[in-house]
Amino acid sequence: MTLNLLKSLLKLAKSRLSVVRSKVPTMTGSPHRRFLSDKPVAYQQAIAAAQAYVSQLEAGDVSWLHYKPFDPTPGNPQYFRLMFDLMNMLQAMQITPRGRILEVGSGPGWVTEILLMLGFSVDSLEPSSDLIDIAKERCTALATHYRHTAHSSVRFHQTTIEDIDFDQESFDAILFFDVLHHVVDEKLALEKCFRFLKQDGCVGIVEGAWHPDFKALEQMCLDEMARFGTVENPFSTEYLDLLLTQTGFTEVQRYTSVNGFFSQSQLTQPLQNFVLQPLNGSNNVTARKPGQGEVRYPPCTALNRKTDVQLQLLSGGIDAEQKIAILQIRLKNSGETLLSHRTQEIGHITLALRHGTPSNPKFLECRERHLLTSSLIPGDELVLKLVYTLPATTSSFDNWELDLVAESCYWFSSRGINSCPIPLLTKL
């Protein structure tokens, strides 16, 4: 995708916000599928165009392939859009540390560079030999430029997702970054993704969405195809969700991004005031391959499902002289959501000992936050031994409470879930 096209798409995304908010696509009758659903693209012709793509670019666009994602134009809009979208998606995918990733449509390799620097092993698919040459040059330079000698590795494959074959359950994650709309046979592509992924593996998709009302987007796609012959065939949100579900994926989640610093006054405003695109204006999606026979539970960040716990102090309390608390507790998941101990997940659970509420200026919290020793599905329970160090400034030893935290999200007590009072130990 050229720099000029990316700039046009960014302007279009901003201009169509009001259209998307007022005209939400529905599933009445046959769902809208892809822009060119009724005009099938010839596969071999599309691949030949992709292979010749770089040779048709102007000098400025070829140069950008070497320094992408950096955007020197005023405001640097493409740099921020590309980097925010990539970082947000990788965080949402919760990929196994040092896992193996299949990158579909790696282009000039700027995403590949980042994946390698983050410690992943990468198999990159790209039909253009010219783009692979640029990507190899960039990735090879990591050893000298960053002194990168980590365990990650990259293998480049000059082919497409439709043509390649891997062993079943070879990958921890599969990434389509601004790429899925170039795929000719979407059903075959996602069926292969499902087969290639390990159980609980994640597919991540980042790109814009299509709807018949988006006439400016359609014209840009037509112009790009007329110039290069490549496939520019974006998906509707309904069709992509349906396709993922029919393929067998579960936990299909859609995202919109909110990035930046926010002033104190902005923190009281609704989140939708700061989104770059509404949910139905983009195809930023994750989906997972379920484990064999596995029952999936929603995370505690799913606000439409009940999260609840029962905390019981079995023994222990606060030693005022040493300013420590030694506790043995029983914790039961009495809600409908998963309580996760996986630290790579937003909303993983920790146990904290606090005095007062976090919004109170006199709020105190002990130094430690303890992870669960394992994740808890609804109905499960754990017995844990916890040791806390009270702040040196502590003068009151009454009204300390054991509480749970969904990290980066909320305190359980802020949702009306009962915390557990911790008594002061009395000496005999």
Contacts in CASP RR format, 6 or more apart in sequence:
PFRMAT RR
TARGET T0000
AUTHOR 0000-0000-0000
METHOD contacts of the structure
MODEL  1
MTLNLLKSLLKLAKSRLSVVRSKVPTMTGSPHRRFLSDKPVAYQQAIAAA
QAYVSQLEAGDVSWLHYKPFDPTPGNPQYFRLMFDLMNMLQAMQITPRGR
ILEVGSGPGWVTEILLMLGFSVDSLEPSSDLIDIAKERCTALATHYRHTA
HSSVRFHQTTIEDIDFDQESFDAILFFDVLHHVVDEKLALEKCFRFLKQD
GCVGIVEGAWHPDFKALEQMCLDEMARFGTVENPFSTEYLDLLLTQTGFT
EVQRYTSVNGFFSQSQLTQPLQNFVLQPLNGSNNVTARKPGQGEVRYPPC
TALNRKTDVQLQLLSGGIDAEQKIAILQIRLKNSGETLLSHRTQEIGHIT
LALRHGTPSNPKFLECRERHLLTSSLIPGDELVLKLVYTLPATTSSFDNW
ELDLVAESCYWFSSRGINSCPIPLLTKL
1 178 0 8 1.000
2 57 0 8 1.000
2 61 0 8 1.000
2 64 0 8 1.000
3 60 0 8 1.000
3 61 0 8 1.000
3 64 0 8 1.000
3 68 0 8 1.000
3 71 0 8 1.000
3 78 0 8 1.000
4 61 0 8 1.000
5 220 0 8 1.000
5 224 0 8 1.000
6 78 0 8 1.000
6 81 0 8 1.000
7 73 0 8 1.000
7 77 0 8 1.000
7 78 0 8 1.000
8 220 0 8 1.000
9 208 0 8 1.000
9 217 0 8 1.000
9 220 0 8 1.000
10 77 0 8 1.000
10 78 0 8 1.000
10 81 0 8 1.000
12 214 0 8 1.000
12 216 0 8 1.000
12 217 0 8 1.000
12 220 0 8 1.000
13 208 0 8 1.000
13 276 0 8 1.000
13 277 0 8 1.000
13 281 0 8 1.000
13 282 0 8 1.000
15 216 0 8 1.000
16 214 0 8 1.000
16 216 0 8 1.000
16 217 0 8 1.000
16 281 0 8 1.000
17 277 0 8 1.000
17 278 0 8 1.000
19 213 0 8 1.000
19 214 0 8 1.000
20 211 0 8 1.000
20 277 0 8 1.000
20 278 0 8 1.000
20 280 0 8 1.000
20 281 0 8 1.000
21 278 0 8 1.000
23 211 0 8 1.000
23 213 0 8 1.000
24 280 0 8 1.000
25 32 0 8 1.000
25 211 0 8 1.000
25 236 0 8 1.000
25 237 0 8 1.000
25 238 0 8 1.000
25 280 0 8 1.000
27 238 0 8 1.000
31 236 0 8 1.000
31 238 0 8 1.000
31 239 0 8 1.000
31 242 0 8 1.000
32 210 0 8 1.000
32 211 0 8 1.000
32 212 0 8 1.000
32 236 0 8 1.000
32 238 0 8 1.000
32 239 0 8 1.000
33 235 0 8 1.000
33 236 0 8 1.000
33 239 0 8 1.000
34 186 0 8 1.000
34 210 0 8 1.000
34 233 0 8 1.000
34 234 0 8 1.000
34 235 0 8 1.000
34 236 0 8 1.000
34 239 0 8 1.000
35 210 0 8 1.000
35 217 0 8 1.000
35 218 0 8 1.000
35 221 0 8 1.000
35 232 0 8 1.000
35 233 0 8 1.000
35 234 0 8 1.000
36 233 0 8 1.000
41 184 0 8 1.000
41 231 0 8 1.000
41 233 0 8 1.000
43 162 0 8 1.000
43 184 0 8 1.000
43 185 0 8 1.000
45 229 0 8 1.000
46 182 0 8 1.000
46 184 0 8 1.000
46 229 0 8 1.000
46 230 0 8 1.000
46 231 0 8 1.000
47 127 0 8 1.000
47 160 0 8 1.000
47 184 0 8 1.000
49 228 0 8 1.000
49 229 0 8 1.000
49 230 0 8 1.000
49 231 0 8 1.000
50 127 0 8 1.000
50 128 0 8 1.000
50 182 0 8 1.000
50 230 0 8 1.000
50 231 0 8 1.000
51 127 0 8 1.000
51 128 0 8 1.000
51 129 0 8 1.000
52 128 0 8 1.000
53 128 0 8 1.000
53 130 0 8 1.000
53 131 0 8 1.000
53 228 0 8 1.000
53 230 0 8 1.000
54 62 0 8 1.000
54 65 0 8 1.000
54 128 0 8 1.000
54 130 0 8 1.000
54 131 0 8 1.000
55 130 0 8 1.000
56 227 0 8 1.000
56 228 0 8 1.000
57 65 0 8 1.000
65 107 0 8 1.000
65 108 0 8 1.000
65 131 0 8 1.000
65 134 0 8 1.000
66 108 0 8 1.000
66 134 0 8 1.000
66 138 0 8 1.000
68 82 0 8 1.000
68 108 0 8 1.000
68 110 0 8 1.000
69 78 0 8 1.000
69 79 0 8 1.000
69 82 0 8 1.000
69 83 0 8 1.000
69 110 0 8 1.000
70 76 0 8 1.000
70 79 0 8 1.000
71 77 0 8 1.000
71 78 0 8 1.000
71 79 0 8 1.000
80 259 0 8 1.000
81 276 0 8 1.000
84 257 0 8 1.000
84 259 0 8 1.000
85 177 0 8 1.000
85 206 0 8 1.000
85 257 0 8 1.000
85 284 0 8 1.000
86 111 0 8 1.000
86 114 0 8 1.000
86 177 0 8 1.000
86 206 0 8 1.000
88 255 0 8 1.000
88 257 0 8 1.000
88 259 0 8 1.000
88 284 0 8 1.000
89 175 0 8 1.000
89 177 0 8 1.000
89 204 0 8 1.000
89 206 0 8 1.000
89 255 0 8 1.000
89 284 0 8 1.000
89 286 0 8 1.000
90 118 0 8 1.000
91 346 0 8 1.000
92 204 0 8 1.000
92 253 0 8 1.000
92 255 0 8 1.000
92 286 0 8 1.000
93 173 0 8 1.000
93 175 0 8 1.000
93 202 0 8 1.000
93 204 0 8 1.000
93 286 0 8 1.000
94 202 0 8 1.000
94 342 0 8 1.000
94 344 0 8 1.000
94 345 0 8 1.000
95 101 0 8 1.000
95 120 0 8 1.000
95 172 0 8 1.000
95 173 0 8 1.000
95 202 0 8 1.000
95 344 0 8 1.000
96 172 0 8 1.000
96 173 0 8 1.000
97 119 0 8 1.000
97 344 0 8 1.000
98 119 0 8 1.000
98 120 0 8 1.000
98 121 0 8 1.000
98 151 0 8 1.000
98 152 0 8 1.000
99 119 0 8 1.000
99 120 0 8 1.000
99 121 0 8 1.000
99 172 0 8 1.000
99 173 0 8 1.000
100 120 0 8 1.000
100 121 0 8 1.000
100 122 0 8 1.000
100 123 0 8 1.000
100 170 0 8 1.000
100 171 0 8 1.000
100 172 0 8 1.000
100 173 0 8 1.000
101 115 0 8 1.000
101 120 0 8 1.000
101 121 0 8 1.000
101 122 0 8 1.000
101 123 0 8 1.000
101 171 0 8 1.000
101 172 0 8 1.000
101 173 0 8 1.000
101 174 0 8 1.000
101 175 0 8 1.000
102 122 0 8 1.000
102 123 0 8 1.000
102 125 0 8 1.000
102 166 0 8 1.000
102 170 0 8 1.000
102 171 0 8 1.000
102 173 0 8 1.000
102 174 0 8 1.000
102 175 0 8 1.000
102 193 0 8 1.000
102 196 0 8 1.000
103 111 0 8 1.000
103 112 0 8 1.000
103 115 0 8 1.000
103 122 0 8 1.000
103 123 0 8 1.000
103 124 0 8 1.000
103 125 0 8 1.000
103 175 0 8 1.000
103 177 0 8 1.000
104 125 0 8 1.000
104 161 0 8 1.000
104 174 0 8 1.000
104 175 0 8 1.000
104 176 0 8 1.000
104 179 0 8 1.000
104 180 0 8 1.000
104 183 0 8 1.000
104 189 0 8 1.000
105 124 0 8 1.000
105 125 0 8 1.000
105 126 0 8 1.000
105 127 0 8 1.000
105 176 0 8 1.000
105 179 0 8 1.000
105 182 0 8 1.000
106 112 0 8 1.000
106 124 0 8 1.000
106 125 0 8 1.000
106 126 0 8 1.000
106 131 0 8 1.000
106 132 0 8 1.000
106 135 0 8 1.000
106 156 0 8 1.000
107 126 0 8 1.000
107 128 0 8 1.000
107 131 0 8 1.000
107 132 0 8 1.000
107 134 0 8 1.000
107 135 0 8 1.000
108 131 0 8 1.000
108 134 0 8 1.000
108 135 0 8 1.000
108 138 0 8 1.000
109 124 0 8 1.000
109 131 0 8 1.000
109 134 0 8 1.000
109 135 0 8 1.000
109 138 0 8 1.000
109 139 0 8 1.000
110 138 0 8 1.000
111 175 0 8 1.000
111 177 0 8 1.000
112 122 0 8 1.000
112 124 0 8 1.000
112 135 0 8 1.000
112 138 0 8 1.000
112 139 0 8 1.000
112 154 0 8 1.000
113 138 0 8 1.000
113 139 0 8 1.000
113 142 0 8 1.000
115 122 0 8 1.000
115 152 0 8 1.000
115 175 0 8 1.000
116 122 0 8 1.000
116 139 0 8 1.000
116 142 0 8 1.000
116 148 0 8 1.000
116 150 0 8 1.000
116 152 0 8 1.000
116 153 0 8 1.000
116 154 0 8 1.000
117 142 0 8 1.000
117 146 0 8 1.000
117 148 0 8 1.000
117 150 0 8 1.000
117 152 0 8 1.000
118 152 0 8 1.000
119 150 0 8 1.000
119 151 0 8 1.000
119 152 0 8 1.000
120 152 0 8 1.000
121 151 0 8 1.000
121 152 0 8 1.000
121 153 0 8 1.000
121 154 0 8 1.000
122 152 0 8 1.000
122 153 0 8 1.000
122 154 0 8 1.000
122 155 0 8 1.000
123 154 0 8 1.000
123 155 0 8 1.000
123 157 0 8 1.000
123 166 0 8 1.000
123 171 0 8 1.000
124 132 0 8 1.000
124 135 0 8 1.000
124 154 0 8 1.000
124 155 0 8 1.000
124 156 0 8 1.000
124 157 0 8 1.000
125 157 0 8 1.000
125 159 0 8 1.000
125 160 0 8 1.000
125 161 0 8 1.000
125 164 0 8 1.000
126 132 0 8 1.000
126 135 0 8 1.000
126 156 0 8 1.000
126 157 0 8 1.000
126 158 0 8 1.000
127 158 0 8 1.000
127 159 0 8 1.000
127 160 0 8 1.000
128 158 0 8 1.000
129 158 0 8 1.000
132 156 0 8 1.000
132 158 0 8 1.000
135 156 0 8 1.000
136 156 0 8 1.000
139 154 0 8 1.000
142 148 0 8 1.000
143 149 0 8 1.000
157 164 0 8 1.000
160 183 0 8 1.000
160 184 0 8 1.000
161 183 0 8 1.000
161 189 0 8 1.000
161 192 0 8 1.000
161 193 0 8 1.000
162 183 0 8 1.000
162 184 0 8 1.000
162 185 0 8 1.000
162 188 0 8 1.000
162 189 0 8 1.000
162 192 0 8 1.000
164 192 0 8 1.000
165 192 0 8 1.000
166 196 0 8 1.000
168 195 0 8 1.000
168 196 0 8 1.000
169 196 0 8 1.000
169 197 0 8 1.000
169 198 0 8 1.000
169 199 0 8 1.000
170 196 0 8 1.000
170 198 0 8 1.000
171 196 0 8 1.000
171 197 0 8 1.000
171 198 0 8 1.000
171 201 0 8 1.000
172 197 0 8 1.000
172 198 0 8 1.000
172 201 0 8 1.000
172 202 0 8 1.000
173 197 0 8 1.000
173 201 0 8 1.000
173 202 0 8 1.000
173 203 0 8 1.000
173 204 0 8 1.000
174 193 0 8 1.000
174 196 0 8 1.000
174 197 0 8 1.000
174 202 0 8 1.000
174 203 0 8 1.000
174 204 0 8 1.000
175 203 0 8 1.000
175 204 0 8 1.000
176 183 0 8 1.000
176 203 0 8 1.000
176 204 0 8 1.000
176 205 0 8 1.000
176 206 0 8 1.000
176 207 0 8 1.000
177 206 0 8 1.000
177 207 0 8 1.000
178 206 0 8 1.000
178 207 0 8 1.000
179 207 0 8 1.000
180 186 0 8 1.000
180 189 0 8 1.000
180 205 0 8 1.000
180 207 0 8 1.000
180 235 0 8 1.000
180 240 0 8 1.000
180 283 0 8 1.000
181 207 0 8 1.000
181 208 0 8 1.000
181 231 0 8 1.000
181 232 0 8 1.000
181 233 0 8 1.000
181 234 0 8 1.000
181 235 0 8 1.000
182 230 0 8 1.000
182 231 0 8 1.000
182 232 0 8 1.000
182 233 0 8 1.000
183 189 0 8 1.000
183 231 0 8 1.000
184 231 0 8 1.000
186 235 0 8 1.000
186 243 0 8 1.000
187 243 0 8 1.000
187 247 0 8 1.000
190 203 0 8 1.000
190 243 0 8 1.000
190 244 0 8 1.000
190 247 0 8 1.000
190 249 0 8 1.000
191 247 0 8 1.000
193 203 0 8 1.000
193 247 0 8 1.000
194 247 0 8 1.000
194 248 0 8 1.000
194 249 0 8 1.000
194 289 0 8 1.000
197 203 0 8 1.000
197 289 0 8 1.000
198 289 0 8 1.000
199 289 0 8 1.000
199 290 0 8 1.000
199 291 0 8 1.000
199 292 0 8 1.000
199 294 0 8 1.000
200 288 0 8 1.000
200 289 0 8 1.000
200 290 0 8 1.000
200 291 0 8 1.000
200 294 0 8 1.000
201 288 0 8 1.000
201 289 0 8 1.000
202 286 0 8 1.000
202 287 0 8 1.000
202 288 0 8 1.000
202 289 0 8 1.000
203 244 0 8 1.000
203 249 0 8 1.000
203 286 0 8 1.000
203 287 0 8 1.000
203 288 0 8 1.000
203 289 0 8 1.000
204 285 0 8 1.000
204 286 0 8 1.000
204 287 0 8 1.000
205 240 0 8 1.000
205 283 0 8 1.000
205 284 0 8 1.000
205 285 0 8 1.000
205 286 0 8 1.000
206 283 0 8 1.000
206 284 0 8 1.000
207 234 0 8 1.000
207 282 0 8 1.000
207 283 0 8 1.000
207 284 0 8 1.000
208 234 0 8 1.000
208 277 0 8 1.000
208 281 0 8 1.000
208 282 0 8 1.000
208 283 0 8 1.000
208 284 0 8 1.000
209 234 0 8 1.000
209 235 0 8 1.000
209 236 0 8 1.000
209 237 0 8 1.000
209 240 0 8 1.000
209 280 0 8 1.000
209 281 0 8 1.000
209 282 0 8 1.000
209 283 0 8 1.000
210 217 0 8 1.000
210 218 0 8 1.000
210 234 0 8 1.000
210 235 0 8 1.000
210 236 0 8 1.000
211 236 0 8 1.000
211 237 0 8 1.000
211 280 0 8 1.000
211 281 0 8 1.000
217 234 0 8 1.000
220 232 0 8 1.000
221 232 0 8 1.000
221 233 0 8 1.000
221 234 0 8 1.000
222 232 0 8 1.000
224 230 0 8 1.000
224 232 0 8 1.000
225 231 0 8 1.000
225 232 0 8 1.000
234 283 0 8 1.000
235 243 0 8 1.000
235 283 0 8 1.000
237 254 0 8 1.000
237 279 0 8 1.000
237 280 0 8 1.000
237 281 0 8 1.000
237 283 0 8 1.000
240 283 0 8 1.000
240 285 0 8 1.000
241 252 0 8 1.000
241 254 0 8 1.000
241 285 0 8 1.000
244 252 0 8 1.000
244 285 0 8 1.000
244 287 0 8 1.000
245 252 0 8 1.000
248 289 0 8 1.000
248 290 0 8 1.000
249 287 0 8 1.000
249 288 0 8 1.000
249 289 0 8 1.000
250 287 0 8 1.000
250 288 0 8 1.000
250 289 0 8 1.000
250 290 0 8 1.000
250 296 0 8 1.000
251 286 0 8 1.000
251 287 0 8 1.000
251 288 0 8 1.000
251 296 0 8 1.000
252 285 0 8 1.000
252 286 0 8 1.000
252 287 0 8 1.000
253 285 0 8 1.000
253 286 0 8 1.000
253 287 0 8 1.000
254 279 0 8 1.000
254 284 0 8 1.000
254 285 0 8 1.000
255 279 0 8 1.000
255 284 0 8 1.000
255 285 0 8 1.000
255 286 0 8 1.000
256 275 0 8 1.000
256 276 0 8 1.000
256 277 0 8 1.000
256 278 0 8 1.000
256 279 0 8 1.000
256 282 0 8 1.000
256 284 0 8 1.000
257 275 0 8 1.000
257 276 0 8 1.000
257 277 0 8 1.000
257 284 0 8 1.000
258 271 0 8 1.000
258 274 0 8 1.000
258 275 0 8 1.000
258 276 0 8 1.000
259 276 0 8 1.000
262 274 0 8 1.000
266 274 0 8 1.000
272 278 0 8 1.000
288 296 0 8 1.000
290 296 0 8 1.000
295 377 0 8 1.000
297 336 0 8 1.000
297 337 0 8 1.000
297 338 0 8 1.000
297 377 0 8 1.000
297 378 0 8 1.000
298 305 0 8 1.000
298 336 0 8 1.000
298 337 0 8 1.000
298 338 0 8 1.000
299 337 0 8 1.000
299 338 0 8 1.000
299 340 0 8 1.000
299 345 0 8 1.000
299 347 0 8 1.000
300 307 0 8 1.000
300 337 0 8 1.000
300 338 0 8 1.000
300 339 0 8 1.000
300 340 0 8 1.000
300 347 0 8 1.000
300 349 0 8 1.000
300 406 0 8 1.000
300 409 0 8 1.000
301 346 0 8 1.000
301 347 0 8 1.000
301 406 0 8 1.000
301 409 0 8 1.000
302 337 0 8 1.000
305 336 0 8 1.000
305 337 0 8 1.000
306 335 0 8 1.000
306 336 0 8 1.000
306 337 0 8 1.000
307 335 0 8 1.000
307 336 0 8 1.000
307 337 0 8 1.000
307 339 0 8 1.000
307 406 0 8 1.000
307 412 0 8 1.000
307 415 0 8 1.000
307 417 0 8 1.000
308 333 0 8 1.000
308 334 0 8 1.000
308 335 0 8 1.000
308 417 0 8 1.000
309 331 0 8 1.000
309 332 0 8 1.000
309 333 0 8 1.000
309 334 0 8 1.000
309 335 0 8 1.000
309 339 0 8 1.000
309 404 0 8 1.000
309 412 0 8 1.000
309 417 0 8 1.000
310 330 0 8 1.000
310 331 0 8 1.000
310 332 0 8 1.000
310 334 0 8 1.000
310 418 0 8 1.000
311 329 0 8 1.000
311 330 0 8 1.000
311 331 0 8 1.000
311 402 0 8 1.000
311 404 0 8 1.000
311 418 0 8 1.000
311 419 0 8 1.000
311 420 0 8 1.000
312 329 0 8 1.000
312 330 0 8 1.000
312 331 0 8 1.000
312 332 0 8 1.000
312 420 0 8 1.000
313 327 0 8 1.000
313 328 0 8 1.000
313 329 0 8 1.000
313 402 0 8 1.000
313 420 0 8 1.000
313 421 0 8 1.000
313 422 0 8 1.000
313 423 0 8 1.000
314 328 0 8 1.000
314 329 0 8 1.000
314 330 0 8 1.000
314 383 0 8 1.000
315 327 0 8 1.000
315 328 0 8 1.000
316 325 0 8 1.000
316 326 0 8 1.000
316 327 0 8 1.000
316 328 0 8 1.000
316 423 0 8 1.000
316 425 0 8 1.000
317 325 0 8 1.000
317 326 0 8 1.000
317 327 0 8 1.000
317 422 0 8 1.000
317 423 0 8 1.000
317 424 0 8 1.000
317 425 0 8 1.000
318 324 0 8 1.000
318 325 0 8 1.000
318 390 0 8 1.000
318 397 0 8 1.000
318 400 0 8 1.000
318 422 0 8 1.000
318 423 0 8 1.000
318 424 0 8 1.000
318 425 0 8 1.000
319 325 0 8 1.000
319 326 0 8 1.000
319 425 0 8 1.000
320 397 0 8 1.000
320 424 0 8 1.000
320 425 0 8 1.000
323 389 0 8 1.000
323 390 0 8 1.000
323 391 0 8 1.000
323 392 0 8 1.000
323 394 0 8 1.000
324 387 0 8 1.000
324 388 0 8 1.000
324 389 0 8 1.000
324 390 0 8 1.000
325 353 0 8 1.000
325 366 0 8 1.000
325 386 0 8 1.000
325 387 0 8 1.000
325 388 0 8 1.000
325 390 0 8 1.000
325 400 0 8 1.000
325 422 0 8 1.000
326 385 0 8 1.000
326 386 0 8 1.000
326 387 0 8 1.000
327 385 0 8 1.000
327 386 0 8 1.000
327 387 0 8 1.000
327 388 0 8 1.000
327 402 0 8 1.000
327 422 0 8 1.000
328 383 0 8 1.000
328 384 0 8 1.000
328 385 0 8 1.000
328 386 0 8 1.000
329 351 0 8 1.000
329 383 0 8 1.000
329 384 0 8 1.000
329 386 0 8 1.000
329 402 0 8 1.000
329 420 0 8 1.000
330 381 0 8 1.000
330 382 0 8 1.000
330 383 0 8 1.000
331 351 0 8 1.000
331 372 0 8 1.000
331 376 0 8 1.000
331 381 0 8 1.000
331 382 0 8 1.000
331 383 0 8 1.000
331 384 0 8 1.000
332 376 0 8 1.000
332 379 0 8 1.000
332 380 0 8 1.000
332 381 0 8 1.000
333 339 0 8 1.000
333 376 0 8 1.000
333 377 0 8 1.000
333 378 0 8 1.000
333 379 0 8 1.000
333 380 0 8 1.000
333 381 0 8 1.000
334 378 0 8 1.000
334 379 0 8 1.000
335 378 0 8 1.000
335 379 0 8 1.000
336 378 0 8 1.000
337 378 0 8 1.000
338 375 0 8 1.000
338 376 0 8 1.000
338 377 0 8 1.000
338 378 0 8 1.000
339 349 0 8 1.000
339 372 0 8 1.000
339 375 0 8 1.000
339 376 0 8 1.000
340 347 0 8 1.000
340 348 0 8 1.000
340 349 0 8 1.000
340 372 0 8 1.000
340 375 0 8 1.000
341 348 0 8 1.000
341 349 0 8 1.000
341 371 0 8 1.000
341 372 0 8 1.000
341 373 0 8 1.000
341 374 0 8 1.000
341 375 0 8 1.000
342 348 0 8 1.000
342 375 0 8 1.000
343 371 0 8 1.000
346 407 0 8 1.000
346 408 0 8 1.000
346 409 0 8 1.000
347 406 0 8 1.000
347 407 0 8 1.000
347 408 0 8 1.000
347 409 0 8 1.000
348 371 0 8 1.000
348 406 0 8 1.000
348 407 0 8 1.000
349 371 0 8 1.000
349 372 0 8 1.000
349 404 0 8 1.000
349 405 0 8 1.000
349 406 0 8 1.000
349 407 0 8 1.000
350 369 0 8 1.000
350 370 0 8 1.000
350 371 0 8 1.000
350 372 0 8 1.000
350 404 0 8 1.000
350 405 0 8 1.000
350 407 0 8 1.000
351 369 0 8 1.000
351 370 0 8 1.000
351 372 0 8 1.000
351 384 0 8 1.000
351 386 0 8 1.000
351 402 0 8 1.000
351 403 0 8 1.000
351 404 0 8 1.000
351 405 0 8 1.000
352 365 0 8 1.000
352 366 0 8 1.000
352 369 0 8 1.000
352 370 0 8 1.000
352 402 0 8 1.000
352 403 0 8 1.000
352 404 0 8 1.000
352 405 0 8 1.000
352 411 0 8 1.000
353 365 0 8 1.000
353 366 0 8 1.000
353 368 0 8 1.000
353 386 0 8 1.000
353 388 0 8 1.000
353 390 0 8 1.000
353 400 0 8 1.000
353 401 0 8 1.000
353 402 0 8 1.000
353 403 0 8 1.000
353 422 0 8 1.000
354 363 0 8 1.000
354 364 0 8 1.000
354 365 0 8 1.000
354 366 0 8 1.000
354 400 0 8 1.000
354 401 0 8 1.000
354 403 0 8 1.000
355 363 0 8 1.000
355 364 0 8 1.000
355 365 0 8 1.000
355 394 0 8 1.000
355 396 0 8 1.000
355 399 0 8 1.000
355 400 0 8 1.000
355 401 0 8 1.000
356 362 0 8 1.000
356 363 0 8 1.000
356 364 0 8 1.000
356 399 0 8 1.000
356 401 0 8 1.000
357 363 0 8 1.000
357 413 0 8 1.000
357 414 0 8 1.000
358 411 0 8 1.000
358 414 0 8 1.000
364 390 0 8 1.000
364 391 0 8 1.000
364 393 0 8 1.000
364 394 0 8 1.000
365 391 0 8 1.000
366 388 0 8 1.000
366 389 0 8 1.000
366 390 0 8 1.000
366 391 0 8 1.000
367 388 0 8 1.000
367 389 0 8 1.000
367 391 0 8 1.000
368 386 0 8 1.000
368 387 0 8 1.000
368 388 0 8 1.000
368 389 0 8 1.000
369 405 0 8 1.000
370 384 0 8 1.000
370 386 0 8 1.000
372 382 0 8 1.000
372 384 0 8 1.000
373 382 0 8 1.000
373 384 0 8 1.000
374 382 0 8 1.000
376 382 0 8 1.000
386 402 0 8 1.000
390 397 0 8 1.000
390 400 0 8 1.000
397 424 0 8 1.000
398 424 0 8 1.000
399 421 0 8 1.000
400 421 0 8 1.000
400 422 0 8 1.000
401 413 0 8 1.000
401 419 0 8 1.000
401 420 0 8 1.000
401 421 0 8 1.000
401 422 0 8 1.000
402 419 0 8 1.000
402 420 0 8 1.000
402 422 0 8 1.000
403 411 0 8 1.000
403 412 0 8 1.000
403 413 0 8 1.000
403 419 0 8 1.000
403 420 0 8 1.000
404 411 0 8 1.000
404 412 0 8 1.000
404 417 0 8 1.000
404 419 0 8 1.000
405 411 0 8 1.000
405 412 0 8 1.000
406 412 0 8 1.000
412 419 0 8 1.000
413 419 0 8 1.000
END
